[in-house]
Amino acid sequence: MAPAGVMVRLEADALNSISTLYFKESLWTYGFIRALLTYCREHYEAGMIHFEEKTTLHVSKCNVDAVYEACRELTREEKLLPFFILDEMTPNANIEAGGKNVAAFQRNVFRACGLVVIVMGTDSKISNLVSQSVGSYSETRHQWMSVVPRFPPYQVVHHTTENEEVWKKIVEQFPVLKYIAEGSRGRFSRCFVEEVLKYVAGRTTVRLRDLLDDAFGKVCLRTHKGKQFMSNDDGKYAQLMAISYTNAEDSLPPTDVDMGAPPLKKRKTDVGTKSMHLHFANLMDTRLTDVFLASKQLVLDNEKQWKPLCCFPGMKEDLLLYLAIMGGKSYSGYYNPQLQKTHSTKKVFLDYMEGKGFSVSENKAAKSNNYKTFENMISHAIFCASRRNGVAGILFDNFFGWLLGELQNDLTMVEMTHDSKPIVASKLFDGYKKNMPSMMIPFLTPPNVEWPQGILDLNTDFDCNFGHLVRARNDERCDVYVKGEER
């Protein structure tokens, strides 16, 4: 076993991208890369290297010069050099117990070879890699990484011909299914497509609004069970921030890459990186960003400091985040599947107001900030209550019961009484008795954002009822109101 001092030196060498480790030593990783390049040259196709059958590669230790020569052999034969994708890379492998920074080591190996490598992972993993930058002992400014924060629209790929035919048929009947799948992040889209296929299997007739309610509920539950963000206070407040829509991408100013960088303190960073780790916030960088390492700091090419700041995606960038993950007919926006318990809006906001959370109530359209926390709590309660009957909308009397429930310590639909006799909410509004019982509250957006037209079109032909929740300007003399769509 190597002495502790040697282990520390080796760890430092692995993190230093211009260490002699990468340019003088023979490594097994270099040998594996050389073997792949040789295989690529001998079985050349302009496509993915895919081993469908068991294949033997002859791997031996070599240095970086041997990899250079393998690259030159490809280029001499006028063949393109491949790029490499590292998926499921863990930024730190048991580092507290002496484990290596695996991703940093692999990244530096490919950099030394002059080959392109894409480290696949969430924005959360990118932020974890940032802490490794301080481990580089290079004093010269050099490019440390390029962040590719967005991927192309999700491509629906089916494992069987049968599923492909079923999907094609149901999309021809309801084109909005494809619109939703392609307008959401891949994780949600895969779940959505799978649940749509399960729902339509064996059914001779399908009503779209029932299909959507079922699929949204299944996507919501699977996502909650995977992330478990409602089991964690920070994750719970990230959900609160997402519903508030005050930190969504389309509500923020341009990033440093889009324009001259403003001071960091002026940039909206309320949700913090915890919302990437626990929830579904993204890096604020919206296009390819070259990041350089200089004096143990990460900087842009204009020398402004770069940090992994984050925000939630806009409505059009991630439809299922707002259609499914924030609650619907099956599960409320504050449902915790681990406890099988739905937190009321009041309880979540009380926890926040006790100092456990962060600012979630900014209304940029308001002229003042008076009572903004209370206004935001009411808008959240309306939002959650509006979704309890799914995309068809909810009758006012039922909506009002759920709204009162959102303002209790424990969520339940409240049954109203007068002189110990049950009454319905519509009877409380004198002068509106004729219209109130039949009034429908639509399936609402978060405050001050609109559904895309592709979603609103469902109100016309498919008995859906999507609408908007508005936190008004103070001079409108109305704090919060619901805006429906004509059908």
BELZIMO-V203704 format. One record per residue. N is the residue number from 1. SS is DSSP state (2 for helix, 1 for strand, 0 for the rest). PSI is psi in whole degrees, -180 to 180 (none if undefined). Layout:
n=N ss=SS psi=PSI
n=N ss=SS psi=PSI
//
This chain:
n=1 ss=0 psi=136
n=2 ss=0 psi=144
n=3 ss=0 psi=156
n=4 ss=2 psi=-40
n=5 ss=2 psi=-37
n=6 ss=2 psi=-40
n=7 ss=2 psi=-41
n=8 ss=2 psi=-42
n=9 ss=2 psi=-42
n=10 ss=2 psi=-39
n=11 ss=2 psi=-43
n=12 ss=2 psi=-40
n=13 ss=2 psi=-39
n=14 ss=2 psi=-34
n=15 ss=2 psi=-22
n=16 ss=0 psi=110
n=17 ss=0 psi=-16
n=18 ss=0 psi=25
n=19 ss=0 psi=153
n=20 ss=2 psi=-18
n=21 ss=2 psi=-40
n=22 ss=2 psi=-16
n=23 ss=2 psi=-12
n=24 ss=2 psi=-31
n=25 ss=0 psi=153
n=26 ss=0 psi=131
n=27 ss=1 psi=147
n=28 ss=2 psi=-34
n=29 ss=2 psi=-41
n=30 ss=2 psi=-41
n=31 ss=2 psi=-39
n=32 ss=2 psi=-42
n=33 ss=2 psi=-42
n=34 ss=2 psi=-40
n=35 ss=2 psi=-39
n=36 ss=2 psi=-40
n=37 ss=2 psi=-39
n=38 ss=2 psi=-44
n=39 ss=2 psi=-42
n=40 ss=2 psi=-41
n=41 ss=2 psi=-38
n=42 ss=2 psi=-24
n=43 ss=0 psi=53
n=44 ss=0 psi=129
n=45 ss=0 psi=149
n=46 ss=0 psi=69
n=47 ss=0 psi=-166
n=48 ss=0 psi=139
n=49 ss=0 psi=111
n=50 ss=0 psi=115
n=51 ss=0 psi=96
n=52 ss=0 psi=-26
n=53 ss=0 psi=165
n=54 ss=0 psi=126
n=55 ss=0 psi=138
n=56 ss=0 psi=127
n=57 ss=0 psi=134
n=58 ss=0 psi=108
n=59 ss=0 psi=132
n=60 ss=0 psi=155
n=61 ss=0 psi=143
n=62 ss=1 psi=172
n=63 ss=0 psi=-180
n=64 ss=2 psi=-27
n=65 ss=2 psi=-35
n=66 ss=2 psi=-35
n=67 ss=2 psi=-40
n=68 ss=2 psi=-44
n=69 ss=2 psi=-38
n=70 ss=2 psi=-36
n=71 ss=2 psi=-42
n=72 ss=2 psi=-35
n=73 ss=2 psi=-39
n=74 ss=2 psi=-47
n=75 ss=2 psi=-32
n=76 ss=2 psi=-31
n=77 ss=0 psi=12
n=78 ss=0 psi=40
n=79 ss=0 psi=145
n=80 ss=0 psi=141
n=81 ss=0 psi=138
n=82 ss=0 psi=159
n=83 ss=0 psi=161
n=84 ss=1 psi=144
n=85 ss=1 psi=124
n=86 ss=1 psi=113
n=87 ss=0 psi=156
n=88 ss=0 psi=38
n=89 ss=0 psi=129
n=90 ss=0 psi=120
n=91 ss=0 psi=-41
n=92 ss=0 psi=122
n=93 ss=0 psi=95
n=94 ss=0 psi=47
n=95 ss=2 psi=-29
n=96 ss=2 psi=-27
n=97 ss=2 psi=19
n=98 ss=0 psi=8
n=99 ss=0 psi=164
n=100 ss=0 psi=159
n=101 ss=0 psi=87
n=102 ss=2 psi=-49
n=103 ss=2 psi=-41
n=104 ss=2 psi=-43
n=105 ss=2 psi=-49
n=106 ss=2 psi=-39
n=107 ss=2 psi=-43
n=108 ss=2 psi=-33
n=109 ss=2 psi=-49
n=110 ss=2 psi=-35
n=111 ss=2 psi=-44
n=112 ss=2 psi=-32
n=113 ss=2 psi=-10
n=114 ss=0 psi=24
n=115 ss=0 psi=152
n=116 ss=0 psi=130
n=117 ss=1 psi=135
n=118 ss=1 psi=119
n=119 ss=1 psi=108
n=120 ss=0 psi=138
n=121 ss=0 psi=176
n=122 ss=0 psi=166
n=123 ss=2 psi=-30
n=124 ss=2 psi=-43
n=125 ss=2 psi=-34
n=126 ss=2 psi=-44
n=127 ss=2 psi=-31
n=128 ss=2 psi=-36
n=129 ss=2 psi=-26
n=130 ss=2 psi=-38
n=131 ss=2 psi=-22
n=132 ss=2 psi=-16
n=133 ss=2 psi=-30
n=134 ss=2 psi=-11
n=135 ss=2 psi=-10
n=136 ss=0 psi=132
n=137 ss=0 psi=10
n=138 ss=0 psi=132
n=139 ss=0 psi=-12
n=140 ss=0 psi=143
n=141 ss=0 psi=128
n=142 ss=1 psi=158
n=143 ss=1 psi=127
n=144 ss=1 psi=-37
n=145 ss=1 psi=164
n=146 ss=1 psi=126
n=147 ss=1 psi=124
n=148 ss=0 psi=92
n=149 ss=0 psi=-12
n=150 ss=0 psi=145
n=151 ss=0 psi=161
n=152 ss=0 psi=166
n=153 ss=0 psi=149
n=154 ss=0 psi=131
n=155 ss=0 psi=119
n=156 ss=0 psi=118
n=157 ss=0 psi=128
n=158 ss=0 psi=146
n=159 ss=0 psi=-20
n=160 ss=0 psi=154
n=161 ss=2 psi=-35
n=162 ss=2 psi=-47
n=163 ss=2 psi=-39
n=164 ss=2 psi=-42
n=165 ss=2 psi=-41
n=166 ss=2 psi=-45
n=167 ss=2 psi=-45
n=168 ss=2 psi=-41
n=169 ss=2 psi=-45
n=170 ss=2 psi=-32
n=171 ss=2 psi=-34
n=172 ss=2 psi=-35
n=173 ss=2 psi=-41
n=174 ss=0 psi=84
n=175 ss=0 psi=-21
n=176 ss=2 psi=-23
n=177 ss=2 psi=-44
n=178 ss=2 psi=-39
n=179 ss=2 psi=-43
n=180 ss=2 psi=-44
n=181 ss=2 psi=-43
n=182 ss=2 psi=-14
n=183 ss=0 psi=21
n=184 ss=0 psi=163
n=185 ss=0 psi=153
n=186 ss=2 psi=-39
n=187 ss=2 psi=-46
n=188 ss=2 psi=-41
n=189 ss=2 psi=-43
n=190 ss=2 psi=-46
n=191 ss=2 psi=-43
n=192 ss=2 psi=-48
n=193 ss=2 psi=-44
n=194 ss=2 psi=-43
n=195 ss=2 psi=-33
n=196 ss=2 psi=-46
n=197 ss=2 psi=-40
n=198 ss=2 psi=-40
n=199 ss=2 psi=-43
n=200 ss=2 psi=-17
n=201 ss=0 psi=124
n=202 ss=0 psi=-5
n=203 ss=0 psi=136
n=204 ss=0 psi=-29
n=205 ss=0 psi=146
n=206 ss=0 psi=129
n=207 ss=0 psi=125
n=208 ss=2 psi=-44
n=209 ss=2 psi=-32
n=210 ss=2 psi=-41
n=211 ss=2 psi=-46
n=212 ss=2 psi=-45
n=213 ss=2 psi=-43
n=214 ss=2 psi=-48
n=215 ss=2 psi=-43
n=216 ss=2 psi=-43
n=217 ss=2 psi=-42
n=218 ss=2 psi=-41
n=219 ss=2 psi=-43
n=220 ss=2 psi=-49
n=221 ss=2 psi=-45
n=222 ss=2 psi=-38
n=223 ss=2 psi=-44
n=224 ss=2 psi=-42
n=225 ss=2 psi=-30
n=226 ss=2 psi=-52
n=227 ss=2 psi=-35
n=228 ss=0 psi=36
n=229 ss=2 psi=-23
n=230 ss=2 psi=-4
n=231 ss=2 psi=-2
n=232 ss=0 psi=135
n=233 ss=2 psi=-45
n=234 ss=2 psi=-37
n=235 ss=2 psi=-37
n=236 ss=2 psi=-42
n=237 ss=2 psi=-26
n=238 ss=2 psi=-39
n=239 ss=2 psi=-40
n=240 ss=2 psi=-43
n=241 ss=2 psi=-41
n=242 ss=2 psi=-42
n=243 ss=2 psi=-33
n=244 ss=2 psi=-27
n=245 ss=0 psi=31
n=246 ss=0 psi=-10
n=247 ss=0 psi=21
n=248 ss=1 psi=152
n=249 ss=2 psi=-42
n=250 ss=2 psi=2
n=251 ss=2 psi=5
n=252 ss=0 psi=159
n=253 ss=0 psi=166
n=254 ss=0 psi=155
n=255 ss=0 psi=177
n=256 ss=0 psi=-33
n=257 ss=0 psi=-28
n=258 ss=0 psi=-22
n=259 ss=0 psi=176
n=260 ss=0 psi=134
n=261 ss=0 psi=125
n=262 ss=0 psi=166
n=263 ss=0 psi=145
n=264 ss=2 psi=-35
n=265 ss=2 psi=-18
n=266 ss=2 psi=-5
n=267 ss=0 psi=143
n=268 ss=0 psi=113
n=269 ss=0 psi=24
n=270 ss=0 psi=-42
n=271 ss=0 psi=-25
n=272 ss=0 psi=172
n=273 ss=0 psi=-18
n=274 ss=2 psi=-30
n=275 ss=2 psi=-15
n=276 ss=2 psi=-42
n=277 ss=2 psi=-41
n=278 ss=2 psi=-27
n=279 ss=0 psi=-142
n=280 ss=0 psi=34
n=281 ss=1 psi=156
n=282 ss=1 psi=165
n=283 ss=1 psi=147
n=284 ss=0 psi=-22
n=285 ss=0 psi=123
n=286 ss=0 psi=-1
n=287 ss=0 psi=175
n=288 ss=0 psi=126
n=289 ss=1 psi=116
n=290 ss=1 psi=127
n=291 ss=1 psi=131
n=292 ss=1 psi=152
n=293 ss=1 psi=123
n=294 ss=1 psi=121
n=295 ss=0 psi=44
n=296 ss=0 psi=25
n=297 ss=1 psi=145
n=298 ss=1 psi=127
n=299 ss=1 psi=159
n=300 ss=0 psi=176
n=301 ss=0 psi=-13
n=302 ss=0 psi=13
n=303 ss=0 psi=2
n=304 ss=0 psi=145
n=305 ss=1 psi=142
n=306 ss=0 psi=133
n=307 ss=0 psi=156
n=308 ss=0 psi=74
n=309 ss=0 psi=151
n=310 ss=1 psi=161
n=311 ss=1 psi=166
n=312 ss=1 psi=151
n=313 ss=0 psi=153
n=314 ss=0 psi=166
n=315 ss=2 psi=-49
n=316 ss=2 psi=-17
n=317 ss=2 psi=-25
n=318 ss=0 psi=75
n=319 ss=2 psi=-43
n=320 ss=2 psi=-23
n=321 ss=2 psi=-39
n=322 ss=2 psi=-24
n=323 ss=2 psi=-33
n=324 ss=2 psi=-50
n=325 ss=2 psi=-26
n=326 ss=0 psi=14
n=327 ss=0 psi=157
n=328 ss=0 psi=-146
n=329 ss=0 psi=-40
n=330 ss=0 psi=-41
n=331 ss=0 psi=138
n=332 ss=0 psi=165
n=333 ss=0 psi=-22
n=334 ss=0 psi=36
n=335 ss=1 psi=136
n=336 ss=1 psi=103
n=337 ss=0 psi=-25
n=338 ss=0 psi=-39
n=339 ss=0 psi=-6
n=340 ss=0 psi=49
n=341 ss=1 psi=139
n=342 ss=1 psi=120
n=343 ss=1 psi=140
n=344 ss=0 psi=156
n=345 ss=2 psi=-42
n=346 ss=2 psi=-44
n=347 ss=2 psi=-42
n=348 ss=2 psi=-44
n=349 ss=2 psi=-35
n=350 ss=2 psi=-42
n=351 ss=2 psi=-42
n=352 ss=2 psi=-45
n=353 ss=2 psi=-18
n=354 ss=2 psi=3
n=355 ss=2 psi=11
n=356 ss=2 psi=-13
n=357 ss=0 psi=-149
n=358 ss=0 psi=177
n=359 ss=0 psi=125
n=360 ss=0 psi=11
n=361 ss=0 psi=18
n=362 ss=0 psi=131
n=363 ss=0 psi=102
n=364 ss=0 psi=-20
n=365 ss=0 psi=-12
n=366 ss=0 psi=148
n=367 ss=0 psi=-16
n=368 ss=0 psi=170
n=369 ss=0 psi=14
n=370 ss=0 psi=132
n=371 ss=0 psi=24
n=372 ss=2 psi=-31
n=373 ss=2 psi=-44
n=374 ss=2 psi=-45
n=375 ss=2 psi=-41
n=376 ss=2 psi=-38
n=377 ss=2 psi=-44
n=378 ss=2 psi=-42
n=379 ss=2 psi=-36
n=380 ss=2 psi=-41
n=381 ss=2 psi=-43
n=382 ss=2 psi=-45
n=383 ss=2 psi=-52
n=384 ss=2 psi=-43
n=385 ss=2 psi=-33
n=386 ss=2 psi=-19
n=387 ss=0 psi=0
n=388 ss=0 psi=-6
n=389 ss=0 psi=12
n=390 ss=2 psi=-164
n=391 ss=2 psi=-6
n=392 ss=2 psi=-10
n=393 ss=0 psi=175
n=394 ss=1 psi=136
n=395 ss=1 psi=146
n=396 ss=2 psi=-44
n=397 ss=2 psi=-44
n=398 ss=2 psi=-39
n=399 ss=2 psi=-45
n=400 ss=2 psi=-36
n=401 ss=2 psi=-44
n=402 ss=2 psi=-36
n=403 ss=2 psi=-45
n=404 ss=2 psi=-36
n=405 ss=2 psi=-36
n=406 ss=2 psi=-17
n=407 ss=0 psi=15
n=408 ss=0 psi=168
n=409 ss=0 psi=-38
n=410 ss=1 psi=129
n=411 ss=0 psi=130
n=412 ss=0 psi=157
n=413 ss=0 psi=121
n=414 ss=0 psi=130
n=415 ss=0 psi=120
n=416 ss=0 psi=146
n=417 ss=1 psi=156
n=418 ss=1 psi=122
n=419 ss=0 psi=42
n=420 ss=0 psi=11
n=421 ss=1 psi=135
n=422 ss=1 psi=139
n=423 ss=0 psi=162
n=424 ss=0 psi=155
n=425 ss=2 psi=-36
n=426 ss=2 psi=-23
n=427 ss=2 psi=-11
n=428 ss=2 psi=-14
n=429 ss=0 psi=89
n=430 ss=0 psi=133
n=431 ss=0 psi=-13
n=432 ss=0 psi=12
n=433 ss=2 psi=-31
n=434 ss=2 psi=-41
n=435 ss=2 psi=-27
n=436 ss=2 psi=-47
n=437 ss=0 psi=-30
n=438 ss=0 psi=0
n=439 ss=0 psi=134
n=440 ss=1 psi=132
n=441 ss=1 psi=125
n=442 ss=0 psi=167
n=443 ss=1 psi=108
n=444 ss=1 psi=154
n=445 ss=1 psi=167
n=446 ss=1 psi=165
n=447 ss=1 psi=136
n=448 ss=0 psi=37
n=449 ss=0 psi=151
n=450 ss=0 psi=145
n=451 ss=0 psi=145
n=452 ss=0 psi=158
n=453 ss=2 psi=-33
n=454 ss=2 psi=-27
n=455 ss=2 psi=-43
n=456 ss=2 psi=-29
n=457 ss=0 psi=-21
n=458 ss=2 psi=-20
n=459 ss=2 psi=-23
n=460 ss=2 psi=-48
n=461 ss=2 psi=-6
n=462 ss=0 psi=19
n=463 ss=0 psi=30
n=464 ss=0 psi=168
n=465 ss=0 psi=84
n=466 ss=1 psi=138
n=467 ss=1 psi=-176
n=468 ss=1 psi=145
n=469 ss=1 psi=126
n=470 ss=1 psi=125
n=471 ss=1 psi=110
n=472 ss=0 psi=163
n=473 ss=0 psi=149
n=474 ss=2 psi=-30
n=475 ss=2 psi=-3
n=476 ss=2 psi=-6
n=477 ss=0 psi=33
n=478 ss=0 psi=119
n=479 ss=0 psi=-50
n=480 ss=1 psi=137
n=481 ss=1 psi=162
n=482 ss=1 psi=135
n=483 ss=1 psi=110
n=484 ss=0 psi=176
n=485 ss=0 psi=141
n=486 ss=0 psi=139
n=487 ss=0 psi=none
//
